[in-house]
Amino acid sequence: MAEKIVAKNKQAYHEYFIEEKYEAGLVLVGTEVKSIRQGRVNLKDSYVSIKNGEAFVYNMHISPYEKGNIYNVDPLRPRKLLLNKREIRKLVGLTTLKGYSLIPLSLYLKNGLVKMELSVAKGKKLYDKRQDLARKEAHRRMLRQDDYR
């Protein structure tokens, strides 16, 4: 399986506890695919919502393709995710719990198709973020001391 990561949502790991991960396809227009292949996509502040039994990703910015002229579409339009009904029902059940939301983690090309890794995530509180930063700093300090020996 040839996978090429095009975009990552690094902020998601800082802002949320990642519970479960899912892989979904996207319904895209040709010029959007060409723009994604060039790496002109941004997942920051994007989220997934389920409406009428269908999953959509919002606020995912795909820059217009330079040579696409009239075929380009709105860069921030909602895009449908391709998931099984069973997966969508499970996600609806999980997101109705307090504090859980669906967050895109990465966008990648798999066998020529654009796929999205999304997660069921619970928002972190400020003190959780501080604990994570302290843990990372302690780990870096230990690594530095090992390098000097």
N, C-alpha and C positions, 0 to 999 in steps of 0.2 A: 504494500500500500504506500503509494507516494503521496506524502502530505507536505504541503508548504504553507506555513503559517503566514498570513497576510497582515493580520492586526490582532493585538492583544489588549484586553482591558485590565491593565495593571492596577488601576484604582479599585477595582472590584475586590481584590484580595485584601486591600487596606480597609475598605469600608464595610465588608460583610464577612460572616462566617459561611464558608461554602459547604453545603450539606450534601447535595447530589448533583451529578453532572449528566447532561443529555446531549445527544447530537441531533441536529435538525438541518434539513435542507432549506433553501430559500427560493421564493418565486421572484425572479429578477428579469429585467429587460436586458437585451444584448449589450447596450452601451454601459450599463452598470457592471456587467461581468468584465468588460474590457477595462474599466476603471479600477475594479477590484484587483485584477491581475497586475495592474501597475502599482498597487499598494496604496491607492488614494481613497482610503476608508478610515473612519474614526468611530470607535465604539464607546468613547467617553460619554457619560450621561445617558446611555441608551438603556432601555428596559423592555421586557416582554410582557404583554397583556393578553388575556384570553377573552374573546368576545364571540358570542353565538357559536361556541364549540370550535373556534378557530384561533390559532395563536398568531399574534402580530408583534413585530419588533418596531419600536418607536425611537425617534431621535438618533438613529444610526445614520451618520452623514457619509454618503458616497458622492465624491466630487464628480461633476459632469465630465464626460469624456471629451477631450479637446476636438477630436474629429467627428463628434457625434451630431453636431448642429441641431437639426430639427428632431432627432430621435432621443435627445436627452430628456430626462424627466426630473421632477423636483428632487433635490438631493436629500431632503429629510422626510420623504413620503413614508407612510407605514408599509412594511413589507411582510407578506405572509410567510409563516414558517410551516414547513412540511413535517408533521408529526402524526403518529398513529392516534386513533381515537382513544385507545386505552391509555396512551401516554398523556394525552390532553386531559382526560378525566382524572388521572393521578395528579397531574400538576394543578388542576383546579382544587382538588382536595387538599393539597399541601399549601397552596397559597392562601386558602381561607383561614389557615392558622395565624395566630397573632405574630406579626413582625416578619413573616416570610414574603419574599418577592422573587421574581424570575429575572436574572441578570445575565446578559451575554458575556462570556469570558473571552472567546477568541473567534476569529473568522479565518478559515483556511481552505485550501484547495485540496480535494481528495479525489484522485482518479479523474481530474478535469472538471469536477463539480464543486461548486461553492457550498461549504458546510459551515454551520455555526455551532460552537459548543456553548450551551447555556446551562445555568445552574439554579437550583433552588437555594436561596441564600437568606440568612437572617442578619439584620443590621447590627453592627457593633456599636456599643456605647463608647463614650470618650475614654473611660478608664480601660476598656478592652484594648483600644488602640495604643494607649500608653504602655500596657503590659507587653504587647507585641513588639513595640519599639525597644523596650528595655531588654527583652529576650534576644532580639536581633543584635543589639549593641553588645551584649555580653558574649554572644557567639563570635562576633567579629573580633572582640578583644582576645578571646581564647585563641583564635586562629592566628592573630598577629603575634602573640607570645610564642606559639609553636613555631612560627617562621623564624624568630630570632634565636632560637636554641640551636 
